Amino acid sequence: MPVLEATDRIAPKSILRHRPIGDSAPTGKRGETAAGTQPVAQRASRPRLPDVADEIAEWQRVTTGSVARQTQPGGKRPVRAAKAPKTLPRPLRPKISLTKQAWPQAHPLLYLGLGMLAMMTLWVTLSAAFGWFGTMLDDMRYGRPRTFQTDAWVGHNEQSGIPSHFIAINLNRHIEVIEISGGDAAHTHIYVGPQLYGPDDALVPVTLSFVDVNHDHLPDMIINVQGSRIVFINDQGGFRPLQPSERPQVLQFLQHLRP
């Protein structure tokens, strides 16, 4: 078995061949050194960052939709590249920040005044609506001028068995009652009632009722208008106004009647 011959001698540094490191060594073809050998590992280097100007130019080309021209080999007609889609930047919306300073606090009396104004407006509107509705109902029931008709047995020319016909009319604020005794127009009587003075009193309806208020077994005529009652006493085949001496007795009787 061969045995290596040991030696205590170490080669001096002068006989070691010098190998330069980095760019200081002369290189030949394909990166070989002067000795004709390729280094085992190349020196690591930082990767090259892209140029900012190139990125800006590329971004402008994409957003504006510019067309790049390429030249085919052989000097032929240049071919137009595909048009890039237009991508416009999204517009920025201004941010509105609502703070307490944008809505100043109002005085409490302002809200109280606005509430009272709203209630007054509502009250006026509802009053006008109810007034119009009531007038429409009176137009359907009494017409214009306001007219009321009824038949009653009052003992005036009723021997033929036909009751007397009464017509109460509000003619330009003048209350008038027409009686056709026993249905015979030859025995017609006109009774003048009170006069009204309100601006809208021409549309006030008038009704009639017949009650024996003096207990003489003859029905008396009562004119009902605006909550008031005007009594005409049945006397001698007709009706006459109430006398002052008869008023206490009649008023006492009317208090027991329904309104």
LINBELKA-V131685 format. One record per pair of residues at least 4 apart in sequence whose ideal C-beta (glycine too) atoms are under 7 Angstrom apart, sorted by sequence separation. I is the first residue (numbers start at 0). J is the second residue. If there is no record, write none. Layout:
i=I j=J
i=I j=J
This chain:
i=10 j=14
i=19 j=23
i=26 j=30
i=27 j=31
i=31 j=35
i=32 j=36
i=49 j=53
i=51 j=55
i=52 j=56
i=53 j=57
i=54 j=58
i=55 j=59
i=56 j=60
i=57 j=61
i=58 j=62
i=59 j=63
i=71 j=75
i=97 j=101
i=105 j=109
i=107 j=111
i=108 j=112
i=109 j=113
i=110 j=114
i=111 j=115
i=112 j=116
i=113 j=117
i=114 j=118
i=115 j=119
i=116 j=120
i=117 j=121
i=118 j=122
i=119 j=123
i=120 j=124
i=121 j=125
i=122 j=126
i=123 j=127
i=124 j=128
i=125 j=129
i=126 j=130
i=127 j=131
i=128 j=132
i=129 j=133
i=130 j=134
i=131 j=135
i=132 j=136
i=133 j=137
i=134 j=138
i=135 j=139
i=136 j=140
i=137 j=141
i=138 j=142
i=141 j=145
i=142 j=146
i=157 j=161
i=179 j=183
i=196 j=200
i=211 j=215
i=241 j=245
i=245 j=249
i=246 j=250
i=247 j=251
i=248 j=252
i=249 j=253
i=250 j=254
i=19 j=24
i=26 j=31
i=27 j=32
i=31 j=36
i=49 j=54
i=60 j=65
i=105 j=110
i=138 j=143
i=141 j=146
i=152 j=157
i=157 j=162
i=169 j=174
i=170 j=175
i=179 j=184
i=181 j=186
i=195 j=200
i=211 j=216
i=223 j=228
i=233 j=238
i=234 j=239
i=241 j=246
i=26 j=32
i=27 j=33
i=31 j=37
i=32 j=38
i=141 j=147
i=157 j=163
i=180 j=186
i=211 j=217
i=213 j=219
i=232 j=238
i=30 j=37
i=60 j=67
i=70 j=77
i=71 j=78
i=168 j=175
i=211 j=218
i=212 j=219
i=221 j=228
i=222 j=229
i=231 j=238
i=232 j=239
i=24 j=32
i=25 j=33
i=27 j=35
i=69 j=77
i=137 j=145
i=155 j=163
i=179 j=187
i=180 j=188
i=195 j=203
i=210 j=218
i=211 j=219
i=231 j=239
i=241 j=249
i=24 j=33
i=68 j=77
i=69 j=78
i=167 j=176
i=178 j=187
i=209 j=218
i=210 j=219
i=221 j=230
i=231 j=240
i=232 j=241
i=152 j=162
i=153 j=163
i=177 j=187
i=178 j=188
i=209 j=219
i=68 j=79
i=69 j=80
i=151 j=162
i=165 j=176
i=166 j=177
i=209 j=220
i=210 j=221
i=219 j=230
i=220 j=231
i=230 j=241
i=150 j=162
i=151 j=163
i=177 j=189
i=219 j=231
i=66 j=79
i=67 j=80
i=150 j=163
i=165 j=178
i=207 j=220
i=208 j=221
i=219 j=232
i=220 j=233
i=232 j=245
i=66 j=80
i=150 j=164
i=151 j=165
i=175 j=189
i=176 j=190
i=219 j=233
i=163 j=178
i=164 j=179
i=207 j=222
i=208 j=223
i=218 j=233
i=66 j=82
i=149 j=165
i=163 j=179
i=175 j=191
i=176 j=192
i=217 j=233
i=148 j=165
i=163 j=180
i=175 j=192
i=205 j=222
i=206 j=223
i=64 j=82
i=148 j=166
i=163 j=181
i=164 j=182
i=174 j=192
i=212 j=230
i=220 j=238
i=64 j=83
i=174 j=193
i=205 j=224
i=213 j=232
i=230 j=249
i=146 j=166
i=147 j=167
i=161 j=181
i=21 j=42
i=64 j=85
i=161 j=182
i=173 j=194
i=203 j=224
i=61 j=83
i=146 j=168
i=159 j=181
i=172 j=194
i=203 j=225
i=172 j=195
i=62 j=86
i=144 j=168
i=145 j=169
i=156 j=180
i=157 j=181
i=172 j=196
i=61 j=86
i=144 j=169
i=155 j=180
i=156 j=181
i=228 j=253
i=144 j=170
i=155 j=181
i=156 j=183
i=172 j=200
i=172 j=201
i=156 j=186
i=171 j=201
i=192 j=222
i=174 j=205
i=176 j=207
i=169 j=201
i=213 j=245
i=169 j=203
i=213 j=248
i=169 j=205
i=193 j=229
i=213 j=249
i=192 j=229
i=212 j=249
i=167 j=205
i=167 j=206
i=167 j=207
i=212 j=252
i=190 j=231
i=165 j=207
i=176 j=222
i=210 j=256
i=174 j=222
i=190 j=238
i=188 j=237
i=174 j=224
i=167 j=222
i=153 j=209
i=145 j=202
i=147 j=204
i=145 j=203
i=147 j=205
i=149 j=207
i=151 j=209
i=145 j=204
i=147 j=206
i=145 j=205
i=147 j=207
i=141 j=204
i=154 j=217
i=137 j=202
i=153 j=218
i=137 j=204
i=151 j=218
i=134 j=202
i=153 j=233
i=155 j=236
i=155 j=237
